[in-house]
Amino acid sequence: MNISNILSERVSAAMTAAGLPEGTNPAISLSNRANFGDYQANGVMGAAKKLKTNPRELATKVVEALDLTGIAEKVELAGPGFINIHLDKNWLATQLNQISNDKNLGVNQSEKPQNVVVDYSAPNLAKEMHVGHLRSTIIGDAVVRALEFRGEHVIRQNHMGDWGTQFGMLLAHLSDKLASDEVAETALSDLENFYREAKIRFDNEDGFADRARDYVVKLQSGDAHCATLWQQFIDISISHSEDIYKKLNVTLARKDIMGESAYNDDLSNVIDELMAQKIAVEDQGAKVVFINEMANKDGDPSVFIVQKSGGGYLYATTDLSACRYRVGELKADRIIIFTDARQALHFKQVEIVARKAGFLPEHVGYDHCPFGMMMGDDGKPFKTRTGGTIKLAELLDEAVIRAKVVIAEKNPDYSEEHLTEIAEKVGIGAVKFADLSKNRTSDYIFNWKTMLSFEGATAPYLQYAYSRIKSIFTKADFSANDDLPAIVIIEPQEKALALKLLQLENVIDSVISECTPNLLCNYLYELASLYMSFYEACPILKDDIADDVKQSRLALSYIIANTLKQGLDILGIDVMERM
């Protein structure tokens, strides 16, 4: 259900009938004020300017030709040529009744599903996941869920850092641990400490750095012993990441991993093709692409190194190979990559080179979606009090502990089991929503008090709104079945809710096109706020409410509850029947 599309079609037809060229943009938008209608068609203003004609007269002709019978109760002209559309309450009620039992809540499935490859999370397996991995992981997963809800075919790609020179150091250290009869699981139980130990040895211990470099060579040449050690390291490291994904309610699985190592055999082919096409040239022993499209103000091209002078490969080489794989093997129609903003230049270079080389055809979309940083109250990157990196597992554990305290204060009679269950959902949900509700490209301040509040645009507020509706159903002895009561819209608060509910498809599409889950967060908060206003103005459980009115409002509440639940599920946030 897409009201904007319906109105666009009708207004476009009227504009053509009024003599405007076919394809003229009707410029349909939501009205900011109720007295200006529910929607506005503002396209006449721009069209009149181009045609050098009177916009008011042209708008009058459009309105005369506009057929919104049964859809709008009133269409009026405003100002020099704006068209205000007041939708009919009965029509809105009909649309809601049609979607009341629709599992997709009236959101149409894509007619031509695309293959969308989404690259997100991508932790470095040499270390435990830290707060810097949070945004890529949860923003990417929310967009993935939105795409799947719309009916697109999504291929998740977790581009884990599982290759490179640091692994020589780690494998040498692990080899020594195993030689002293320590089992791999024990040695790698704390990845941060393991990495720190290996780095100290690399920097200070005679002969260790040389051994580490030897391990790199052996690993890259396919040495069986090194491969076994590497696989042990990888398996245990991945299990750490999987624990985090489970806590975060993220849909990434082991099958989605396509680490840097997966492209190792193709890297020489990438270089050969770039050289054969004269896209890359040799410069001071290295293989380099000079990108004129990104030249500086002095005309100097951007330098993109694809192979080091010693023959080693770089992230650039791997990312170009990933383009080839995703287009050639995965048949991608669109590629989306989530990383922090500091990598924006790199991925712009990758796209330009990949398109030149034919690795990335023009018909394939390529969206690098950068995001800002999580900041502390001091406005600096969020770290421990001592300035260290915060492990993501520790942050999530603290979120649950803090949520438990807040909920226990409000509900001292809850059992320990029930309290723990709610705290896990509220705590994790609070962290996710606080992040997802911010514009992707912006830095944001991490604040425990704000995100765990039951007031304002927070996960606890939305989770409570859902459970409150469910409690109303319990008190009213209302249960959904195949024959939900008919919804009748009488009061302005009911109409406002109907309009908001029928905007869901537009919101999901915006999330998908711009990769901005904050739009869905805003929508859910606005919906919950409208419901609270509706509940105050339109009683449901009072004895003097006519039964048909009561049933209508319960049915409306049912759709709202389902929308809140579905919307939060797209964000990867759980709800509770009782809170």
N, C-alpha and C positions, 0 to 999 in steps of 0.2 A: 504494500500500500504506500503510494507516494503521491501525496496531495499536490506537491509542487509540480510534478510531471503532468498530472491531470489538468491543473490550471494552465500550465504552459501550453499544452496542446490546444485547449479551448481558446485561450487568448491569442495564440499564434494564428489560428484559423480566422478569428475575428479581425486581426490585423491585416491578413491577406485580403479578406473581403472588403476591408476599408481602403484598399489600394496600396498597401505597403508591400515591399518586395518579400517574396517567400524566404523564410529563414531569418527574418528580423527577430532579434532577441526580445522576448516579452518581459524579461527581467523580473521574474516572480520572486518575491521575498516575503518573509514573515513580517507582519506589522509590529512595530515597537509599542504602539498604543492601541487599546481596545477601540477607542473612538475612530481610529483610522481603519477599522476592519480587522479581519484575521490575517489576510494576505493582501499584498499590494502588487500591482502590475505597473512598473515604472518605465517600460521600454519605449513608450510613445515619445517621451521627452527627447531621448537621443535620436530616435528616428526622425522626429520633426525637425530637429536641428540640421540633420544631414539633407533633408528635403527642402529646407528653408521655408517651412510652412508653419502655420499657427498650431502649437501643440494642443491647446484646448479644443479647437475645432476637430483636430485629428482624433483626439481621445474620445470625443463625443461620437464620432463615426464608429470607432472601435467598440464602444459600449453598446451602441445600437445593434451591432452585428454579433455581439457576444452572447452565446447560448450557454447559460449556467443553470438551466431549468432543473430543479430538484437538488442542485448542489449548493447554490447560494440563495440566501433569503433577501439579500440586497447588494446591489452594485452601485457605487456612486463615484462621481468625479470630485477631485479635490485639487485645489491650487491651479497651477497652469496646465495640468494634464496628467495628474496621478489618478490611477484607478484603484479604488478601495473595494475589497471583496469581503463581505460578511457571509460566512458559511452557514448553511441551514442546520439547525440543531438536529432535526430528524435524520438528515443525511449523515451527519456525524455519528448519530446513534446506530444507524444501519451498518456503517463501516465497523463500528466496535462489535456489534452483534455477530458480524461475519468472522471476526478474528478471535472471538472469545475462547474458542477451543482449538485454535491453530497453534501448534507447537512452535511455529516460527513467528508468532505474534503479528502476522500480516506482512512480514518481510519476505519479499519474493526471492526465490532462488535464481541464481544467475542463469540466463538462457544459454549462454555459451561459456561454460566454465573454463577458466584459464589455468595453466600450470604456473603456479607462483612459487618460486624458490625463495625462502626466507632464511637468511644467515644471521643468527643471533646467539647471544651468550658468549661463546668462544673463549672460555677460560684458558689460561696457560697451565698445563698439567704439571709443570715444575713446582707450582705453589698451590696452596689452598685458595678457594674463591674468597675474594674480599669485597668490600662495599662497592668498589669500582666496577664490579661485574653485575651489580643489581639492576641498573637501568637497562642495559642491553637485554638482559634476560627477561625482565617482566614487560618492557615495552614491546619487544619482539613477540613475546607469547600472546599478549593482548591483541596485537594486529593479526597474528596467525589465527586466533580464535574468531575474530571478526570476519576474516576472509572465509573461513570454513562455515560460519553461520550463514554467510551470503551464498554459499554453494560453490566456492572456488576450490580447485584441487591444489592443496598446499604441500610442498615438499620442504620439510625442516632440514636445515644444514647447520650443524654445530661445528664450526671451523676451529677446533681445539688446537692450541699450540702444543704439539707433541713431537716436535723436531727441532733441530738446530744445535748450535755449538754448546749451549748450556747442558745438553743431555750427556755429552761426554764427561763432564765434571760430575754429574749426578750418578751416572752408571759406574764410574770409577769408585765413587764413595760407596755405592750400594754393593759392588763386588767385594769390597773390603769388609763390609758389614756381614755379608753372607759367609765369607771365608772364616769369620770369627764365630760361626754357628748361630748368628742372629737370623731369625726368619724375616722374610720381606715384609710381611704384614706389621710386625713389631717395629721394624726399622722405619717404615713409612707411615706410622700411625699419626705422626705430627709432621706434615710436609714442610711447614715453615721452618721448623727446627732442623729438619734434614737438609733443606736447601742452605740454611745458614752454616751448618757444619761443613758442608761440601765447599761452600764459597771461602770459608776461612782456610781450609786446607789448600784450595786452589791458589789463594793469595800468599800463603805463608810457608807451606810445606815443600821442601825440596823434592823435585821430581814428580810431584802430584800433577802439576799443570801439564807436563809433557805426557803423562799417562792419560790425562783427560783428553788431550788432543788426539792421542792414538785411538782412544775409544770412539771419537767422532768419526775418524777415518774408517775404522772397522765397522761401525754401525752403518755408515753410508754405503759401504761396499758389500753389505749383506752377511757379515760374520755371524755365525749361528749362535755363539755364546752371547755376543752383544745383543742380538735380536731377542734372545730369551730374557736377559736382564731388562731390556727396554720394555718388553711386553709385561713383565711383572710390575714394573714401575707404572706403566700406563693403566693396567687393570685396577690397581689399588687407587691411583689418582682419580680415575673415572668414578669409582665407587664413592669417593668423597663428594664429587660433583653431583652424583645422583641423589645423595642424601639431602643436599641443598635444594635440588629441584623438587623433591618430594615435600619438603617443608614449605616451599614457596607455592606449591600447587601449580607447577609449571609442567607443560605437556611434553617437554623434551625427553627422549628415551635414548638408549644406547644405539639403536639402529639409526638414529639421526646424526651420529658423529661422523664427520668427514674431516679428519684432522689434516694438518699440514703434510704429514707423512704420506697421505694417500695420493698426493700429486707428485711425489718424488721421481717416479719413473718417467713422467711427462715433461719435466723441466727442461731437459736438453732439447726436446722437440720444439718447445716454445721458443727457445733461443734460436734454433735452426730456422724456424719459420720467419721470425722477426728479421734475421740477417738476410735470408733469401729474398724477402720483400723489400730489403733496404730500408726498413723502418728503424732497425737498430744498426748502429755502427760501432766499430772498435775505436776506443779512445783511451789512451794510456793503459792499454792492456785489458780494460773493462769493456763490456758490451753495454751501450748506452743508447737511449732514445732521446733525441732533442725535440721537445714539444713546442713548436712555434705558436700553436694556438694559445699557449699559456705564457707567452713572452712577457717580460717585465717592461717597464716604461722606457727602458733604453733599447728594447728590441732583442734582448738576450733570451733565448728559449729556455723553457723549464727543463731541467736535467732529470732524467728518469733512468736510474741504473738498474739493469735487469740481470747482470752477472758481474761479480767482482773480478778484479784482475787475477786473483788466484784461482778462479774457476768456481767459486762458491756462488750459491743462489741466494736470493733475497725474498722478502715478503712480496715484492713486486712480481717476481717470477711465479710464485705460488698463486697469487691472486689472478694473474692472467690465465694460468692453467685452470683455475677454478671456473673462470668464465667459459673456457672451452668445454669443460665437463658439463656445466649446468645447461649450456645451450645444446651441446651435441648429444649427451647421454640422458639428461633429465628433461629435455625438450621444453625448457623454460620459455614462457611468454613474458614473464616479468621477474626480475631479480631485485630483492630488497635486502639491504645490508644495514645492520644497526651497530654502530660503534660511537665512541665519543668524538666530539667535534674536532679534536686535535688531528684526526686522521682524514679530514675532509679533503685536503690537498692530494694525499696519496690516492684516494679512490677516484678523484677527478682525473688524475693521471692514468690510472688503470683503465677507466672507461674510454678515454680518448685513444689510448694505444690499442686496446682490445677491439674497438670499432675499426680502426685503421687496418688491423691485421685480419679482420673478418671473424675473429673469435666471438664477437658480439654484434650480430646483425642489427640493422636499424629498427626492425620490427619488434625487437626484444627490449622491453623497458628495463632500465637500470637505475635504481633509486638507492643512493647512499643516504641514510637517514641519521645524521649526527645528533647527538644529545649533549646537554650541558652537564655540569658536575653537581654532585651532592656536597653541600657546604655546611660547615658547623655554624653555631651562633656567632662566631667571630668573623664570619664571612670568608673564611679560608677553607680549603678542602677538608672534608670530614675525616678526622683521625682520632686516635686514642689521646688521652691526656698527656702522654709522654711523646706524642708525635708519631707513633707507629701506625701501620695500616690496620684497620679493623677487619677481622675475619667476618665474613658474611654469616657463618653459622652462629657466631657469638652475638651478632646484632639481632638475629632472629630469635635466639633464646632469650635475650633481654627484653625483646618486644612482648613475648608471651608472659614473662614474669611481671612486667609493668602492667599489662592488660589484666592479669589476674588480681593484682592489688586494686585496680580501679573498679572492676566488676564486683569483687568481694565487699568493697565499701558500699556499693549500691544494693547488693543482694546478700546480706550476711547469712541468710537461711539456706543458700545453695549448698548441695553436697559437694565434697571435694572432687568427685568424678565429673559432675556436671560443670563445676567451676573450671576445671582444667580443660574440658572440651571447648567451652565457650572462649576461654582465654587464648587458646591456640588459634581459633578462627578470627577472633577480634584483633589479637596482636599482629599476626601475619597480615591480615587484611588491612590493618591501619598503616603498616609500613608500605604496602604495595599501593594503596590508594593515595597516600601522601605524595608518592613519586609520580604515579600515573596521572594525577589530577593537574600536574604542572605542565605547561607547554614544553614539549620535548626538547626544544632548542635552548631552553633557559636553564641556568643554574638555579638551585633552590636550597633553602635553609632547612636542614633536618632538625625538627623540634618534637620531642616526645610528647609534651603536654598538648600541643595542637593536634597531632595526628591521632591521639587516643581520646580526644574529646567526643562526647556524645552530642555536641552541638556544632553546627556549621557543616561545611563540605568535607566530611570524613567518612571512612568506612564504618566506624561504630554507629554513626547517625543513620546511615542507610541500612545497615544490618538491623538496627532497632526498628526502623520504619517498617521493614518487612515483617519482623516478628510481631509488631504491634497489629498489623493487618491480620496476621494469622490468629492472634488472640481474639480479635473481633469475630472471626469465623467461629471460633470455639464457643464464645458467649452466645452467638446467634444460632448455634447448632446448624451452621451452613457448611455444606460439602459440595464440591464441584462434581457435576456429572455431565452426561451428554446433553442434557436439557437445561442449560443455564437460563436463569430468568432473563427476560428481555430488558435491555438498558433503555431508559428514557431520560433524555437530557432536558432538564427544566431550569436549574439554577446556573448562574454564570460560572460558579466554581466547577460544576460538572462539565460545562463546555470547555473551560480552560484545560481540564484534565484530558478530555477527549482529543483536543487539538495536540496536546503534548504527546499522548500515546501514539497518535498517528504520524508523528514525526520520526519514529524510530528508524525506519529504513533510510531516511535522509542522513541521520546521524551516523549510522553504520557505514554508509557509503563515504562520508567525509573522513571517518576514521581510516578507512581502507585507502582512499586516494591520497591522503596527506600523511598517513601513518602517525596519527595524533590521537591516542587514547583519551587525552584530557577532554576531548569533545564529548565522549560518552560519559565520563565522570561528571561533567557539567550537566549533561542531560538528566542523569539519574538523580542528582541533587535537586535540580529544578522540579523533577517529577515528584520526589518525596516531599518537597516543600509545599507544592501545590496540593498534595494529598492531605497534609496536615491542615492547611487552610480549609479544604473541602470538609474534613472531618469535623472541624469546629462549626462551620456554617451550615452543614447538611447532616444532621444527626441520623444515625443508623439504628441505634439500639434503644432509643426512647420509646416508651409505650404508646405515645400518641402519634407515632409515624404510621401512615397507611402501609399495609402489607406490600402492595405493589411498588411503592416508593422504596421501602426497605429492601425488597428483593433486587430492585434495579441498582441501588447503591452498593449492595453486596456483590453483584455481578461486576460492577465497575471496579470495585476494590479487588476483585479476583484478577482482573486483567492487569491492574497496577502491580499487585504482588508478583505475578508471573514476569512482568517486565523488569521489575527490580531484581528478581532472582536471575533472570536470563542476562541482564546487563552486567550484573556483578560476576556472573559466571564467565562472561567474555573477558572480564578483567582478571579472572583467576581468583576471585574472592568468594568464599563460602558464606552461606546464610544459615541461620538457626531458626527452627520453628518456635522455640521459646528462648527468651533472653532475659 
